[in-house]
Amino acid sequence: MTRLRTLLALVCLAFALAAAPALAQESPSGDTPAVVLDEGAPIEAEPAWTFRFMVPTVLAISGLVLAIAVIGYGVRLRGRYRVVR
């Protein structure tokens, strides 16, 4: 049964490697593009809203979580041990 699965896997791999490039479409070399774009001055794009709003928010929340974790660890550590005099 394992030989049959291995044979089937090899046949599928051979088909994928041989047939996929043969079925790929190529554009003819003499055609003109549908839309011609002018290479003018570069346009400055605004950063995406995710970069402008989400990144600072995630950084602030992660800093807050880290600070709370450090303070919580200190409080638990201090409450765990008692100094006997």
N, C-alpha and C positions, 0 to 999 in steps of 0.2 A: 504494500500500500504506500509506503514511503517512497519507493522508487517511482511509482506512478505520479505522486505529487511532485517529486523532483523533476520528472520528465515534463509534466504539465507546466511547471514554473519555467523551465528552460525554453519550452516552445513559446510560451507567452512573452518571455524576455526577447527571444529572437524575433518574434513578430513585431514587438514594439520597436526594436532597434532597426529593423529592416523596413517595415511598412510605414512608420510614422514620418520619416524624412521623405519617402516617396509620395506620400499623400499631402505633404505641405504645399501650399500654393505660393507661387512666385509671381511677382508683378512683371509684366513685360517691360523691357528697357526703353521702348520708344514712347511710352505714354507721358502725358503732361499731368501735373498734379491738379486736383480740382480747385484748390485754393492756393494762391501764391501770396506768401507773407513778405512784407517789406522788412528788412533788417534795419530798422530805424534806431532811434535813441532808446537805451534800455529804460524800462519803466520800473520805478521803485515800487515794490509790492509791500503792502502792510503785513505785519505778522498776523498769522491766523488768530482768531479769538481764543483758541485753545492755548496757544502759546502765551497770549497776553494775560489771560485770566486764570487758566487752570494751573499753570506752572507755579506762579507765585503762591496761589492758594494751597497747593499740595506741599510746597516747601514750608510754608508757615505752619500748616497742620502737623507735618512731620517733625518740625522743630519743637512744637508744643508737646507732642506726644513723647519725644525724647526727653524733654525737660521734666515732664510729669513722671516718667519712668525712673529717672535718676533721683528725683526727690522722693518718690515712693520707696525706692531701694534704700535710701539713706534713713528714712523714717522706720522702715521695718528692721533694718540692721541695728539702729540705735535702741529700738524697743526690745530686741532679742537678748541683749546682754546687760547685766547689772553689775556695777562695781561695788564690791563689798569692802568696807573700811574697818 
